[in-house]
Amino acid sequence: MEKFLSKLLTFLVLYNTYTPSIAVYCDDDTCNLGKELTAVVKREVEKGLARAKQEIRPAFTAHFKTGGMIPLAKGQILIFDKVQINVGGGYNPTTGYFTVPKAGLYLVSCTVRSNGGKHLHVWLKKNDNRVTLAYGENWNEGSFSIPVQAAEGDRLVIVHDTGSYVNNEYVQGGIISFFSAVFISD
């Protein structure tokens, strides 16, 4: 619905801006009525776009496409490239970033499984600031679910730790490890 309203508004603006000059014979009342009608439709479309944006409740869930153990470099972004849902289009499966499409409170969750005999440390970062850590070891999962207040345009991402204790860490691929967020309230 939002895309349709946006296209309609664009059409109306372009139509009113770029219509060619042609001789139109109308009395003042008829010409003014057409202008007023166009203005009313434009206002209503803008209201509809604003309502549609308010009604969207962004949410996403993504996991790894491939299974098996995935080696991680220090500071590496975990790119969960298999998207299950992406309401609002905020999650980018190419970069691993969730760009907040609507300001508000989000419940952000992540689960990662470590390799046998190994540790795994990953951070949730918001705009390059650490928010919380998930830690797993010896085939166990590390996870978190945390409310995060976010402004429109904030960026959330899961990043492998960079500490000196981080050495030869792996994350289990497939659906076992995932990253998700859901809008809770304004």
Order of alpha helices (4+ residues) and beta strands (2+ residues): alpha-alpha-beta-beta-beta-beta-beta-beta-beta-beta-beta-beta-beta
